[in-house]
Amino acid sequence: MKWFKKARAFCKEMVEELKKASWPSWQELRKSTVTVLVGIVLLGAFVGAVDISLYHMVDLLMYLGR
């Protein structure tokens, strides 16, 4: 039962700390979300382009090696 008391104390302290945190406004949250989504799309496009390029380069090397 000692672990139960520790878990309860931890949860209580966590709630108190979360009350002290400053939370973003809806406008800030929306702006940050859009920024993250645009970054994910750009990074995904870059990784996809590099993947396709490397695939074609290896394919060409394999064709020339025959």
Phi, psi and omega in degrees: 000346180295323180293329179294319179294320179294319179295319179295318178295320179299314180297319180296315178295323180297315179298318179297318179293321179294330177293331181280341184292150175264123184261145180289155175285169180297323180294316178296319180295317178297316180297316179295320180296316178297318179300315180295316180296318177297318178298319179296316179297315180296316179295320178297319178295319179296312180297320178297316180296318178295319180298313180296318179298313180295322178300314181291326178294316179294320178299317178295317178297321179292322179294318180289336181280354181285000000 
